[in-house]
Amino acid sequence: MNNTRRGLLIGLGATGLLAACGNGVGSSGAATIDARVDATLSQMFAQYPGTRNLQAKSSGMLVMPLVTEAGLGLGGAYGRGALRVNGATVDYYSVVKGSGGLQIGAQQYAHVLFFMTEESLMNFRRSPGWAAGANIEYAIPEGGETLAAETTTSLAPIIAVIFGKSGLHLGATLEGVKYTRIIP
């Protein structure tokens, strides 16, 4: 078996293992997702108080409490979460990411997308499968540093906060990620 085929098989195996991780797959549904979203928001607000300003200025937030990502040559990620508007859950979403290239490892992390304009929120909600792209501004806090909603950051239509990383895998971006509405 050559290296390309072996990498493909290992990558597919790693993707299959993602389904077995504790990221909401097979959970008891909406109540479990909502509880995880509440816990994630509490953690984010406690660790990064500046995110409260983002929440106050945003039209809505997509909260992904646990995204599991793994790769060896080929990789993937999966998680489930909820879209909150004015503090209430209005829809549930899954996130899927596929990747290829020089990579190895596995990690888990949480992320929150802050929709800073009504237009960005409506575009997201109207899309049957929304792909993250160049219109996202990243605010990635490291360690215990304070995350502030700077003027330039708060002018972006969508702000992504990625935090709570565990495991060893290089990088955590939302490029190549697709969000799809689900019924838990």
C-alpha positions in Angstrom: 0.0 0.0 0.0 1.5 3.3 -0.9 1.7 6.4 1.4 -1.2 8.2 -0.2 -3.6 5.4 0.3 -2.3 4.7 3.8 -2.8 8.4 4.7 -6.3 8.4 3.2 -7.3 5.3 5.3 -5.8 6.8 8.5 -7.5 10.1 7.8 -10.9 8.4 7.3 -10.3 6.4 10.5 -9.5 9.6 12.4 -12.7 11.2 11.1 -14.7 8.2 12.2 -13.2 8.4 15.7 -14.5 12.0 15.9 -18.0 10.7 15.8 -17.3 8.8 19.0 -16.1 11.8 21.0 -18.2 13.5 23.5 -19.3 16.5 21.5 -23.1 16.1 21.6 -23.4 13.2 19.2 -26.1 10.9 20.5 -27.0 13.3 23.3 -30.5 13.7 24.6 -31.1 16.6 22.3 -31.9 20.2 22.7 -31.8 20.3 26.5 -28.2 18.9 26.5 -27.1 21.3 23.9 -28.6 24.3 25.7 -27.0 23.2 29.0 -23.6 23.0 27.3 -24.1 26.4 25.6 -25.0 28.0 29.0 -21.8 26.5 30.6 -19.7 27.6 27.7 -21.0 31.2 27.8 -20.4 31.3 31.6 -16.8 30.1 31.1 -16.2 32.6 28.3 -17.6 35.5 30.2 -15.6 34.6 33.4 -12.3 34.2 31.5 -12.7 37.0 29.0 -15.0 39.7 30.5 -14.6 41.8 27.3 -16.8 39.3 25.5 -19.8 40.8 27.4 -19.4 43.9 25.4 -19.4 41.9 22.2 -22.6 40.2 23.3 -24.2 43.5 24.1 -23.4 44.9 20.7 -24.2 41.7 18.7 -27.4 40.8 16.9 -26.9 37.2 17.8 -24.4 34.5 18.8 -23.7 31.0 17.5 -22.2 29.0 20.4 -20.3 25.8 19.7 -19.5 24.4 23.2 -17.3 21.5 22.0 -15.7 21.0 18.6 -13.5 17.9 18.3 -10.9 18.0 15.6 -8.4 15.3 14.6 -6.1 14.7 11.6 -3.3 12.7 10.3 -2.8 13.9 6.7 -6.5 14.1 6.3 -8.6 15.4 9.1 -12.0 16.6 10.2 -13.9 18.3 13.0 -17.5 18.1 14.3 -19.6 19.8 17.0 -23.1 20.9 17.8 -24.4 24.2 19.3 -27.1 26.8 19.4 -27.9 30.1 17.8 -28.9 32.6 20.5 -30.7 35.9 19.7 -31.5 38.2 22.6 -30.5 35.5 25.0 -32.9 32.8 23.7 -32.1 29.8 21.6 -33.7 30.2 18.1 -32.0 27.3 16.2 -29.5 24.5 16.6 -26.5 23.9 14.3 -23.8 21.4 13.6 -20.3 22.4 12.4 -18.3 20.2 10.1 -14.7 20.7 8.9 -12.6 18.7 6.5 -9.0 19.3 5.9 -6.0 17.9 4.1 -2.3 18.5 4.2 0.6 18.3 6.6 -1.2 17.8 10.0 -1.2 15.4 12.9 -3.0 15.5 16.2 -6.3 16.0 17.9 -7.8 18.8 19.9 -11.1 20.1 21.3 -12.1 23.7 21.7 -15.2 25.9 22.0 -16.0 28.9 19.7 -18.6 31.6 19.6 -19.5 33.6 16.5 -20.8 37.1 17.3 -23.0 38.4 14.5 -22.3 42.2 14.8 -24.9 43.3 12.2 -28.5 42.3 11.5 -27.5 41.6 7.9 -24.7 39.1 8.8 -27.2 37.3 11.2 -29.9 37.2 8.5 -27.4 35.9 5.8 -26.4 33.1 8.2 -30.0 32.2 9.1 -31.2 32.2 5.5 -28.4 30.0 4.3 -29.0 26.2 4.0 -25.4 25.5 4.8 -23.2 28.5 5.7 -19.4 28.3 5.1 -17.1 30.4 7.2 -15.1 32.7 5.0 -13.0 35.9 4.8 -15.7 38.0 6.5 -14.8 36.7 10.0 -12.5 38.6 12.3 -10.7 36.4 14.8 -10.4 37.4 18.5 -8.4 34.5 19.9 -7.5 34.9 23.5 -4.3 33.2 24.7 -3.8 32.1 28.3 -5.4 34.5 30.8 -5.2 37.7 28.7 -8.1 40.0 28.6 -10.1 40.1 25.4 -11.3 43.6 24.5 -13.8 44.6 21.9 -11.6 47.1 20.0 -13.1 49.6 17.6 -11.7 47.9 14.5 -12.8 44.5 15.8 -16.3 45.6 16.6 -16.8 47.0 13.1 -16.4 43.5 11.6 -19.7 41.8 10.5 -18.8 38.5 12.3 -16.3 38.0 15.2 -15.1 34.6 16.2 -13.8 33.8 19.7 -12.0 30.5 19.9 -11.1 29.4 23.5 -10.8 26.4 25.8 -8.4 24.5 23.6 -7.1 21.1 24.8 -5.1 18.5 23.1 -2.3 18.8 20.6 -3.1 19.9 17.1 -1.6 22.8 15.2 -4.0 25.7 14.6 -7.6 26.4 15.3 -9.3 28.4 12.6 -12.8 28.3 11.2 -11.7 28.3 7.5 -13.2 25.5 5.6 -16.0 25.1 8.2 -19.6 24.5 7.3 -22.5 25.2 9.6 -25.8 23.4 9.0 -29.1 23.8 10.8 -30.1 20.6 12.7 -33.1 19.3 14.7 -31.6 17.8 17.9 
